[in-house]
Amino acid sequence: MTTIILRGEVQRRFAHEQIDKLNIEKLWQIDIKPYKKPRTLDQNALFHGWCKILATETGNDFEDTKEALKAMFLPPRYVEIDGKVIEVRRSTAKLDTKDMAEFCTRIQAWAASEFGLTLPTRDDLREVA
């Protein structure tokens, strides 16, 4: 699978060249959609830092806390398997920066209202590490 992110005319020409090279005797699927920047490593590190803090606060382990936060604050998706509709949560790795920021904002607000916690910023966590 080839992913091309258009940043200008050079990439546009490259995309056209790749399409022109395709064997048209085979079926191909080409998806064109606006680019969304994936969540950053800093956002991921912040979320994991918060999971550790909230695991300690709630008496749960890290993985259970992480899954609980995803269940509480990520919108569900539904997958049909064998005629049954199953509710699933996305991996945070598949969130874009905007969705990850919104997810973290929900967690921050919940921690403040539920436990009176002010969760640290990424810079605060760097100082501890």
N, CA, C and O of each residue as an XYZ file, in Angstrom:
516
protein
N       0.844     -1.174      0.000
C       0.000      0.000      0.000
C       0.889      1.236      0.000
O       1.872      1.308      0.737
N       0.537      2.192     -0.822
C       1.287      3.433     -0.911
C       0.421      4.572     -0.403
O      -0.723      4.733     -0.827
N       0.970      5.351      0.497
C       0.297      6.556      0.966
C       1.108      7.743      0.489
O       2.322      7.803      0.689
N       0.443      8.670     -0.133
C       1.105      9.878     -0.615
C       0.418     11.066      0.029
O      -0.803     11.201     -0.053
N       1.191     11.923      0.668
C       0.640     13.142      1.262
C       1.017     14.294      0.350
O       2.196     14.598      0.169
N       0.017     14.925     -0.213
C       0.269     16.035     -1.128
C       0.633     17.288     -0.356
O      -0.148     17.794      0.451
N       1.827     17.775     -0.619
C       2.280     19.023     -0.008
C       2.512     20.081     -1.071
O       2.729     21.252     -0.760
N       2.464     19.665     -2.313
C       2.722     20.591     -3.408
C       2.676     19.874     -4.736
O       2.235     18.729     -4.837
N       3.137     20.568     -5.743
C       3.054     20.063     -7.114
C       3.914     18.819     -7.341
O       3.531     17.945     -8.118
N       5.067     18.724     -6.678
C       5.942     17.559     -6.849
C       5.214     16.274     -6.440
O       5.239     15.280     -7.167
N       4.569     16.303     -5.279
C       3.851     15.118     -4.818
C       2.641     14.820     -5.704
O       2.299     13.657     -5.917
N       2.000     15.857     -6.215
C       0.855     15.657     -7.107
C       1.312     14.918     -8.369
O       0.658     13.974     -8.813
N       2.434     15.354     -8.939
C       2.966     14.689    -10.142
C       3.341     13.238     -9.831
O       3.073     12.335    -10.624
N       3.963     13.027     -8.673
C       4.334     11.671     -8.270
C       3.094     10.789     -8.160
O       3.107      9.643     -8.609
N       2.029     11.310     -7.570
C       0.783     10.547     -7.434
C       0.238     10.166     -8.806
O      -0.177      9.028     -9.021
N       0.241     11.118     -9.729
C      -0.221     10.831    -11.090
C       0.639      9.739    -11.732
O       0.112      8.838    -12.384
N       1.939      9.816    -11.552
C       2.843      8.812    -12.118
C       2.542      7.425    -11.560
O       2.541      6.437    -12.295
N       2.287      7.361    -10.255
C       1.992      6.069     -9.628
C       0.695      5.482    -10.177
O       0.611      4.279    -10.425
N      -0.308      6.322    -10.365
C      -1.581      5.850    -10.920
C      -1.378      5.377    -12.361
O      -1.918      4.343    -12.754
N      -0.610      6.120    -13.144
C      -0.357      5.747    -14.540
C       0.357      4.402    -14.656
O       0.193      3.709    -15.660
N       1.146      4.018    -13.651
C       1.901      2.764    -13.679
C       1.054      1.541    -13.298
O       1.493      0.407    -13.488
N      -0.143      1.759    -12.768
C      -0.953      0.633    -12.296
C      -1.390     -0.257    -13.450
O      -1.757      0.227    -14.521
N      -1.346     -1.548    -13.220
C      -1.840     -2.525    -14.189
C      -3.370     -2.469    -14.158
O      -3.988     -2.865    -13.170
N      -3.968     -1.985    -15.224
C      -5.426     -1.786    -15.199
C      -6.194     -3.088    -15.410
O      -7.425     -3.091    -15.448
N      -5.472     -4.178    -15.547
C      -6.156     -5.466    -15.604
C      -6.475     -5.983    -14.201
O      -7.198     -6.967    -14.046
N      -5.937     -5.320    -13.191
C      -6.239     -5.632    -11.798
C      -7.167     -4.548    -11.268
O      -7.193     -3.433    -11.791
N      -7.920     -4.875    -10.239
C      -8.758     -3.876     -9.572
C      -7.919     -3.139     -8.536
O      -7.132     -3.753     -7.816
N      -8.086     -1.843     -8.462
C      -7.361     -1.014     -7.497
C      -8.358     -0.138     -6.758
O      -9.374      0.277     -7.315
N      -8.060      0.132     -5.525
C      -8.852      1.069     -4.731
C      -7.971      2.256     -4.402
O      -6.866      2.091     -3.886
N      -8.450      3.439     -4.695
C      -7.703      4.656     -4.396
C      -8.592      5.519     -3.510
O      -9.685      5.916     -3.914
N      -8.124      5.803     -2.311
C      -8.866      6.641     -1.367
C      -8.200      8.005     -1.302
O      -6.993      8.102     -1.084
N      -8.973      9.041     -1.487
C      -8.450     10.402     -1.369
C      -9.226     11.083     -0.252
O     -10.454     11.154     -0.283
N      -8.498     11.576      0.723
C      -9.148     12.222      1.860
C      -8.231     13.302      2.410
O      -7.018     13.258      2.203
N      -8.804     14.264      3.105
C      -7.963     15.316      3.703
C      -6.998     14.696      4.713
O      -7.344     13.752      5.423
N      -5.799     15.237      4.763
C      -4.783     14.761      5.696
C      -5.087     15.267      7.097
O      -5.404     16.440      7.293
N      -4.989     14.372      8.063
C      -5.110     14.744      9.469
C      -3.856     14.260     10.164
O      -3.506     13.082     10.085
N      -3.191     15.158     10.836
C      -1.945     14.813     11.517
C      -2.239     13.851     12.666
O      -3.092     14.134     13.507
N      -1.532     12.703     12.709
C      -1.766     11.752     13.795
C      -1.346     12.330     15.145
O      -0.532     13.251     15.216
N      -1.907     11.782     16.195
C      -1.566     12.270     17.531
C      -0.058     12.202     17.710
O       0.615     11.336     17.150
N       0.453     13.124     18.495
C       1.905     13.219     18.652
C       2.404     12.273     19.741
O       1.631     11.793     20.570
N       3.695     12.017     19.723
C       4.296     11.203     20.775
C       4.176     11.894     22.130
O       4.011     11.230     23.154
N       4.258     13.236     22.139
C       4.076     13.978     23.397
C       2.662     13.781     23.943
O       2.478     13.598     25.146
N       1.661     13.819     23.052
C       0.289     13.590     23.511
C       0.157     12.184     24.095
O      -0.482     11.996     25.131
N       0.756     11.208     23.438
C       0.696      9.836     23.917
C       1.396      9.703     25.270
O       0.877      9.051     26.176
N       2.560     10.313     25.406
C       3.303     10.247     26.676
C       2.506     10.913     27.796
O       2.486     10.423     28.925
N       1.855     12.024     27.482
C       1.033     12.708     28.485
C      -0.112     11.810     28.943
O      -0.353     11.662     30.141
N      -0.812     11.215     27.988
C      -1.913     10.306     28.321
C      -1.422      9.153     29.200
O      -2.070      8.812     30.190
N      -0.292      8.557     28.849
C       0.230      7.447     29.650
C       0.646      7.908     31.047
O       0.464      7.183     32.025
N       1.207      9.117     31.136
C       1.543      9.666     32.458
C       0.298      9.838     33.317
O       0.292      9.522     34.506
N      -0.750     10.345     32.686
C      -2.016     10.519     33.413
C      -2.600      9.172     33.829
O      -3.165      9.050     34.916
N      -2.467      8.157     32.967
C      -2.978      6.825     33.311
C      -2.293      6.307     34.573
O      -2.944      5.712     35.432
N      -0.988      6.529     34.691
C      -0.248      6.086     35.880
C      -0.776      6.793     37.129
O      -1.015      6.167     38.162
N      -0.951      8.112     37.011
C      -1.448      8.894     38.152
C      -2.845      8.438     38.549
O      -3.125      8.227     39.729
N      -3.719      8.288     37.560
C      -5.110      7.912     37.848
C      -5.216      6.461     38.310
O      -6.118      6.124     39.078
N      -4.312      5.604     37.856
C      -4.296      4.223     38.349
C      -3.994      4.219     39.843
O      -4.643      3.510     40.613
N      -3.013      5.008     40.243
C      -2.671      5.107     41.662
C      -3.835      5.683     42.453
O      -4.176      5.177     43.522
N      -4.441      6.736     41.933
C      -5.560      7.412     42.610
C      -6.759      6.489     42.786
O      -7.441      6.537     43.809
N      -7.015      5.650     41.786
C      -8.212      4.808     41.820
C      -7.948      3.397     42.345
O      -8.888      2.637     42.577
N      -6.671      3.041     42.535
C      -6.342      1.706     43.018
C      -6.412      0.636     41.936
O      -6.511     -0.553     42.240
N      -6.362      1.053     40.682
C      -6.390      0.102     39.571
C      -5.019      0.012     38.928
O      -4.138      0.828     39.199
N      -4.843     -0.998     38.063
C      -3.559     -1.056     37.364
C      -3.602     -0.172     36.118
O      -4.658      0.300     35.696
N      -2.420      0.032     35.552
C      -2.250      0.947     34.425
C      -3.137      0.575     33.245
O      -3.874      1.424     32.743
N      -3.084     -0.682     32.787
C      -3.847     -1.097     31.600
C      -5.346     -0.982     31.815
O      -6.068     -0.545     30.920
N      -5.827     -1.373     33.008
C      -7.255     -1.249     33.295
C      -7.686      0.212     33.287
O      -8.752      0.551     32.774
N      -6.852      1.072     33.859
C      -7.155      2.505     33.880
C      -7.196      3.061     32.469
O      -8.108      3.810     32.119
N      -6.219      2.700     31.663
C      -6.161      3.153     30.273
C      -7.429      2.736     29.519
O      -8.046      3.551     28.832
N      -7.810      1.468     29.653
C      -9.006      0.976     28.957
C     -10.269      1.653     29.491
O     -11.180      1.948     28.718
N     -10.335      1.901     30.788
C     -11.499      2.576     31.370
C     -11.632      4.000     30.841
O     -12.734      4.444     30.519
N     -10.510      4.718     30.751
C     -10.543      6.086     30.228
C     -11.001      6.104     28.772
O     -11.776      6.973     28.371
N     -10.522      5.149     27.986
C     -10.959      5.062     26.595
C     -12.456      4.767     26.536
O     -13.174      5.352     25.725
N     -12.928      3.860     27.392
C     -14.355      3.516     27.408
C     -15.214      4.707     27.832
O     -16.320      4.894     27.325
N     -14.698      5.508     28.763
C     -15.478      6.647     29.262
C     -15.456      7.841     28.309
O     -16.449      8.561     28.205
N     -14.334      8.064     27.609
C     -14.168      9.339     26.908
C     -13.927      9.276     25.402
O     -13.863     10.319     24.751
N     -13.792      8.083     24.839
C     -13.710      7.975     23.382
C     -15.070      7.533     22.843
O     -15.686      6.621     23.394
N     -15.534      8.162     21.786
C     -16.812      7.729     21.223
C     -16.710      6.275     20.741
O     -15.685      5.867     20.195
N     -17.769      5.508     20.945
C     -17.724      4.108     20.510
C     -17.830      3.984     18.987
O     -18.358      4.861     18.303
N     -17.317      2.883     18.493
C     -17.531      2.483     17.108
C     -18.245      1.142     17.180
O     -18.168      0.443     18.190
N     -18.929      0.792     16.123
C     -19.656     -0.468     16.110
C     -19.213     -1.304     14.921
O     -19.131     -0.820     13.792
N     -18.930     -2.571     15.199
C     -18.479     -3.505     14.182
C     -19.461     -4.670     14.166
O     -19.828     -5.203     15.213
N     -19.879     -5.053     12.970
C     -20.779     -6.205     12.867
C     -19.956     -7.441     12.545
O     -19.220     -7.479     11.559
N     -20.095     -8.455     13.400
C     -19.409     -9.731     13.208
C     -20.442    -10.836     13.357
O     -21.091    -10.974     14.394
N     -20.577    -11.615     12.297
C     -21.494    -12.751     12.312
C     -22.904    -12.321     12.714
O     -23.582    -13.018     13.469
N     -23.338    -11.173     12.206
C     -24.687    -10.687     12.476
C     -24.861    -10.024     13.837
O     -25.960     -9.583     14.173
N     -23.789     -9.949     14.625
C     -23.861     -9.322     15.946
C     -23.121     -7.992     15.904
O     -22.022     -7.902     15.356
N     -23.720     -6.974     16.478
C     -23.082     -5.663     16.527
C     -22.299     -5.561     17.831
O     -22.850     -5.711     18.922
N     -20.996     -5.300     17.691
C     -20.086     -5.231     18.841
C     -19.587     -3.797     18.983
O     -19.170     -3.173     18.008
N     -19.637     -3.282     20.215
C     -19.105     -1.944     20.487
C     -17.611     -2.056     20.764
O     -17.186     -2.866     21.587
N     -16.818     -1.242     20.077
C     -15.364     -1.230     20.282
C     -14.891      0.209     20.439
O     -15.589      1.151     20.064
N     -13.701      0.361     20.995
C     -13.072      1.680     21.131
C     -11.843      1.722     20.247
O     -11.146      0.722     20.074
N     -11.590      2.885     19.695
C     -10.400      3.056     18.864
C      -9.158      3.053     19.729
O      -9.204      3.367     20.919
N      -8.074      2.699     19.122
C      -6.774      2.859     19.762
C      -6.444      4.351     19.731
O      -6.766      5.032     18.757
N      -5.813      4.862     20.772
C      -5.417      6.272     20.747
C      -4.395      6.529     19.659
O      -4.245      7.667     19.214
N      -3.686      5.495     19.220
C      -2.718      5.649     18.134
C      -3.397      6.045     16.821
O      -2.751      6.594     15.928
N      -4.679      5.771     16.706
C      -5.400      6.104     15.479
C      -6.085      7.470     15.549
O      -6.735      7.886     14.589
N      -5.947      8.162     16.666
C      -6.537      9.496     16.789
C      -5.641     10.516     16.105
O      -4.421     10.355     16.059
N      -6.255     11.565     15.575
C      -5.437     12.670     15.070
C      -5.174     13.626     16.231
O      -5.702     13.437     17.327
N      -4.362     14.648     15.992
C      -3.964     15.546     17.092
C      -5.169     16.245     17.714
O      -5.221     16.433     18.929
N      -6.130     16.626     16.890
C      -7.326     17.320     17.403
C      -8.158     16.386     18.285
O      -8.560     16.761     19.386
N      -8.414     15.169     17.798
C      -9.206     14.209     18.574
C      -8.498     13.817     19.869
O      -9.140     13.651     20.905
N      -7.177     13.670     19.809
C      -6.415     13.317     21.016
C      -6.472     14.464     22.026
O      -6.595     14.224     23.227
N      -6.385     15.701     21.552
C      -6.470     16.857     22.449
C      -7.841     16.897     23.123
O      -7.933     17.168     24.320
N      -8.899     16.632     22.371
C     -10.256     16.626     22.947
C     -10.409     15.499     23.969
O     -11.016     15.686     25.024
N      -9.860     14.339     23.651
C      -9.884     13.195     24.568
C      -9.182     13.558     25.876
O      -9.710     13.295     26.956
N      -7.996     14.160     25.781
C      -7.246     14.550     26.979
C      -7.971     15.626     27.782
O      -7.935     15.613     29.012
N      -8.623     16.550     27.095
C      -9.379     17.602     27.781
C     -10.515     16.995     28.608
O     -10.774     17.438     29.727
N     -11.185     15.994     28.065
C     -12.259     15.311     28.811
C     -11.704     14.627     30.060
O     -12.312     14.676     31.129
N     -10.538     13.988     29.909
C      -9.919     13.308     31.057
C      -9.530     14.322     32.124
O      -9.763     14.098     33.312
N      -8.938     15.434     31.703
C      -8.533     16.490     32.645
C      -9.727     17.000     33.445
O      -9.656     17.129     34.667
N     -10.821     17.289     32.749
C     -12.021     17.824     33.410
C     -12.586     16.797     34.389
O     -12.988     17.150     35.498
N     -12.617     15.546     33.988
C     -13.134     14.482     34.845
C     -12.268     14.323     36.092
O     -12.796     14.219     37.199
N     -10.944     14.304     35.927
C     -10.039     14.142     37.072
C     -10.198     15.288     38.061
O     -10.140     15.090     39.275
N     -10.400     16.493     37.526
C     -10.591     17.656     38.399
C     -11.910     17.569     39.145
O     -11.956     17.821     40.349
N     -12.990     17.213     38.443
C     -14.303     17.198     39.105
C     -14.481     15.978     39.994
O     -15.103     16.078     41.052
N     -13.949     14.829     39.592
C     -14.153     13.584     40.339
C     -13.198     13.438     41.527
O     -13.594     12.938     42.580
N     -11.944     13.870     41.362
C     -10.926     13.644     42.390
C     -10.258     14.921     42.889
O      -9.423     14.878     43.793
N     -10.629     16.058     42.297
C      -9.979     17.307     42.666
C      -8.526     17.357     42.218
O      -7.728     18.105     42.782
N      -8.174     16.557     41.198
C      -6.800     16.482     40.712
C      -6.550     17.468     39.586
O      -7.361     17.600     38.670
N      -5.439     18.148     39.659
C      -4.941     18.916     38.521
C      -3.849     18.066     37.896
O      -2.753     17.938     38.442
N      -4.160     17.490     36.751
C      -3.185     16.610     36.099
C      -2.027     17.440     35.550
O      -2.228     18.560     35.081
N      -0.820     16.891     35.609
C       0.359     17.645     35.161
C       0.375     17.842     33.647
O      -0.266     17.102     32.901
N       1.115     18.846     33.216
C       1.336     19.062     31.786
C       2.467     18.144     31.341
O       3.099     17.485     32.167
N       2.720     18.101     30.049
C       3.828     17.292     29.534
C       5.163     17.811     30.084
O       6.056     17.021     30.392
N       5.297     19.128     30.206
C       6.533     19.697     30.756
C       6.728     19.273     32.217
O       7.847     18.978     32.636
N       5.633     19.242     32.991
C       5.725     18.797     34.384
C       6.230     17.358     34.456
O       7.069     17.030     35.295
N       5.713     16.499     33.570
C       6.113     15.095     33.570
C       7.561     14.920     33.139
O       8.244     14.011     33.612
N       8.033     15.778     32.248
C       9.442     15.717     31.801
C      10.378     16.022     32.963
O      11.436     15.405     33.089
N       9.990     16.978     33.817
C      10.826     17.355     34.955
C      10.984     16.215     35.934
O      12.030     16.087     36.570
N       9.949     15.371     36.070
C       9.971     14.238     36.992
C      10.826     13.101     36.433
O      11.501     12.400     37.187
N      10.796     12.921     35.114
C      11.486     11.791     34.472
C      12.988     11.900     34.513
O      13.685     11.019     34.009
